[in-house]
Amino acid sequence: RRISAKTGRTLATSVQTVSADGMVASVDAYRQNVKVALEDIMLLNPECALQVSNWSYPPKKIQPSSLPITPERISDQGELDQDMTNLPLELADFIISAGNGLTDWKAFHHLAQRINATIGGTRVVCDNGFLSKSRQVGSSGSLVNARCYLALGIAGAPQHLQGISNCKHVIAINTDLYADMVKRADISIIADVQKIIPALLIQLQKMDKTNADQT
């Protein structure tokens, strides 16, 4: 994980199998395996490794090394936060997704980085080039299983709603009270997303200051 965070290479954990056309990873939060494309760094589940030998050996006492002590070449830098914004959508636990109602893309990406959520979008958004096709959520894109799906300015086309049918919690921000996404959502905010994003960023900044004052 530290290598992934330091180099910016993509990471997959809990990998069950690896083949030329992809890999199967276990997503514990959803209790299922998901097949996705190969990532730069893959961490295999311990049970996936073949047992080397059935032989067992009696314990032996190990004598302390007499080698001279040298400075450590590897030091523990503690835990590093992993950037989740470009995680494969199928593996994402928290997704922030944009629709045609979003116009402030700079603020959108800023919020995604701030809350460390995986970026997604509708077919229209991806077709118009605002996001890559790999970020498309829906039956013609990625079927997601996120624990939380934050839908910003998304009306809720049938193919998009099909893609989020397995999401546990859906939060919608939309100006249309009768939008299908609002009907699907567990929590809805009826407002202009362009005004909500800056307000969220301000609240997050206040939370950071409060936490800093308490430490």
Secondary structure by P-SEA (a helix, b strand, c coil): caaaaaaccccccccccccccccccccccccbbbbbccccbbbbccccccccccccccbbbbcccccccccccccccccccccccccccccccbbbbbcccccaaaaaaaaaaaabbbbbbcaaaaaacccccccccccccccccccbbbbccccccaaaaaaaccccbbbbbcccccccccccccccccccaaaaaaaaaaaaaaaaaaaaaac
